[in-house]
């Protein structure tokens, strides 16, 4: 037997870094969870509180979505530099998207800059445009160039309005993957969509636009985060089980909650996680939703 060579400090640090990255990405772990939707400075929450929140939930990798230069996504969220700082401070635990208001003159330059600096997608696009506008085409063209997904917040009152028009974007950019999110996106799982009710309750009438977009377009995906996602999961559990089976390869787990609790009924992310585990029609579907779909889509 050859004598064991002493471990140098450089070797120790290298091995530690590899183990940390493997843990963060859930390498070989059946319980790995990727959260595709979180923010820095969310309603003033500190980075330390965000980190504790994610670890309490058992999240092994988090995608941070920045705001543009103004408004903070209406929640004081941090911008591009903020999420990149968090990524660099905790290597292996975080990935980031790039973002900017699409009607800003320098939007293309800003988004390209941060994509070149390591961002893996564009969003959260939460701005006052229509769902098939030239502004979304402007962002989609950059996503096509860099081969990254775009995450959009759909709310008819203000953001990416009139979801029935969105199929035109999906058709015009078939190689760009789009991730739908928020009140209007999830309200439209119901054929009898009511624009006046942000968080509808009760049985879902099949045939909604969101269901059809996911079925008809290979480049359409859905983000389960926030109260809108949780509400969609639990309002009609029989429908949800069938929905999750139909779109098992299209659903992505996210939290998008601003709390610092990270567990129990006071944390929307914890409630979404519990609902996915309870309602997934099989363990295989659960794994896809909590980990595999995001890993594949975002090349993690």
N, C-alpha and C positions, 0 to 999 in steps of 0.2 A: 504493500500500500504506500502510495506517495504521501509525503508529509503535507499537511494542510498549510497553505500559504496564509500568512496573516492578512486580514482585511484592512485595506487602506481607508482613510477617511473619504477619498473620492469614490471608491467602490461602494462604500456604505451609503453615501448620499445618492448615488446613481440607482442602487437597488431600492432604496426607500422611495425615490421618486417614481420608479416603475410600479411599485406596489400601490402607491397612492393613486396613480392614474388608473391602474387596473381596477381598484376598488371603486373609484368614482364612476367609471364607465360600466361597472357591473360585470366585468369580464368573467365569464364562466359561472355567474351567480344567477340562480333561478328566481331570486327575489329582487333583481335590479329594477329600478324605476327611473325613467327619464321624464322630467317635468319640462314641457316645451313652452311654458308661459309664466314667467315671473319678471319682476321689475326691481331695479334699485330705487331707493328713496321713495318707495310707494307710500303715499300719504305721510311722508316724513319718517318712515321706518328706517332704522340704521342698517348698515351692511352686516354688523354683528348679529342683529336680530333676524335679518333675512337668513343668514347662514345657520343660525340655531333652528329657525323655523323649518328649513329644508331638511336638516339632519333629523329633527324630531319626526318628520313625516316618513323618513326612510328613503328620501330621494337620493339617488346615487349620481345623477347628473342633471343639471339645470340649464335651460336656455333662457338667457336674459334678453328682454326686448326693450330697446331704448326708445325714448321720445325723440321728436324732432327738436329744433332749437326753441320753439315756443310751446306754451300750454302744458307741457309735461303730461300729455295724454289725459288731461283734465284730472290728474291725480298726483301732481308734483313729481312724476317719475323722472329718474335720471336719464340723461342723454347718452350719446355714443361714447364719449370719453368715460363716463361713469361706469358703464357696463364692461368696457374693456379693462378698466382698472381692477374691477372685481375679478375678471377672468385671469388677469396676470397675478393677482394676489393669492389666488387659490387654484393653481394649475391642476387640471384634470377634473375639477368639480363643476366648472361653468363653461358654456359656449355662449356666443352672443350673435345677435342680428345687427344689421345696420338700418338706419332710418333717417328720414327727413320728410318734411311737408312737401308733397309732390308738386305744388304750385309755386314753390320757392325757386328763384332763378338758378341758384347753385345746387339744387337738389341732386342732380345727377352726379356732380363732382363729389358731394359729401358722401353719398351712398357708395360710390365706387371707391373712395378713399378708405372707408372702413371695411369694405369687402376685401380689399387688398391687404388690409391689416389683420385679417383672420376671421371676420364675420362669416357666418354660414347661411345667412338668409336675410330677407328684408322684412321689416315690420317692427312693431305692430303698426300697420297703416290704419290710422284712426283719424281721418281727416274729412272735411266737408266737401265731398265730391259724390258724383253718381257712380253706380256700380259698373257702368260700362264707359266711363269717361276717358278722355284722352290722357288725363293725369294717371289713371291706373295703367294705361298702355305704356306711358313713359316709364313707370316703375317696372312693369313686366318686361320691357325690352332690356333693362339692366339685369334683371333676374335671368333672362335667357342667355345673355352674354356670359354671366358668371356661373350658370347652371346651379342656381339656388332657389329655394321656395320663397313664397311671399305669404305673410299672414295678415289677414284683413278683418277688421272689426266692422260688422254690419249692424247698423241701427238706423232705421228709416227716419228717425227724427233729426239725424245729424250726420252720420258717417257712412260712406259707401252706400248711398241710398238706392232704393228700388232694386232689391235682390233679383226679381224676375228678369232684369236686364243683364245679369252677370254672366249668363251662358255665352254671350258674345265674346267676352274676354277669354273664357275657357277655350272657345273654339278658335280664336285668333292666335292664341299662344299655347298650342297643344303640348309643347315640350317644357312648359313652365308649370310647376306644381303650386297650387294655391290652397291655403288653409283657411277655412271659414270659421268665424268666431262671433259670439255675442248675441244680443237679444233678437234681432231680426233673423239672423241665421238659424237660431234654434227654434224660434217661433214658427218658422216655415217648415218644420217637420210635419206640421199639421196642414192638411189640404184646406181646412177652414181657418186659415190664418187671420188673426184679428190684430191689426196694426195698433189698436188702442191699448192692448194688453201686453205689457213687456214680458211678464212671466206667467203665461197661461197655465191653468190647472186642469186636471181631468183628462179623460180619454182622448187619444190622438186619432184623428181621422186620417187613414193612410192616403198616400198620394201627394204629400207636400213637396214643395219645390226643392228643399234641401235634400230630401230623400232621392229625388230624381236627379239632381246634379251629381250626387255621389255615385249613383248607379250608371249614369250616362256618360260621365267624363272621367277618364283615367287620371286626369291631373287635378281632381277635386278631392280635398281632404277636410276633416273636421276636428276642431279643437274643443275638447270637453271642459275647458276651464271656466272659472267664474260661476256666479250664481245662475247665470243663464244656462250653462252647461249642466250644472247639477239639477236645475229645475226640469230640463229636458229629460234627464235620466230617470227621475223619480215620479214624474207626473202620471205615467202609464207604464207600469213595469212590464206588463205582458208585451206591449209594443216595443219597449226598449230591448228586451231579450231578442226579439226577431230582428230589430234594427241593428243590434250589435253583431248578430250572425251574418246579416246581409253585407254589412260594411266592415267586416272584421279587419280588413287590410287598409282601411281608410281613417280609422279613429285614433286620435292622439290624446294621451293624458296630459292635462295641464292644471295648474292651481289658480294662478292669477288672483290670489287673495292678499290683502294688505295687512293682515293681522300678524302678531308676533307669537301667537299661541302654538300653532303647528300641530294641534291634536284636538280631538273631541268636537262637540257641536258648535263651538265658537270659531272653528276654522273651516272655511268653505272647501279648501283643498283636502282636508281630512275627510269631509263628507263625500266629496267626489270620489276619492280613493276607495272609501267603503262601499259606495254605490257600484263602482266598476267591479269590485270583487264579489259583491252580492249578486249582481245582475248579469255578469258575463255568462253566456250559455255554456262555456267550457273553460278549462284552465288554459287551453291553447289560445283562445280568443283573449282572455285576460292578459296573457303574456304579450300578445301583439299590441294591445291597447296601451299597456303600461311601459312597454320597452321596445319591442322589436320594430314596430312601424316607424317610430321616431328615429331609431338607430339607422334604419335603412334609408328613410327619406332625407335625413340630414347628414348622412355619411359620418356618423359618430363612431 
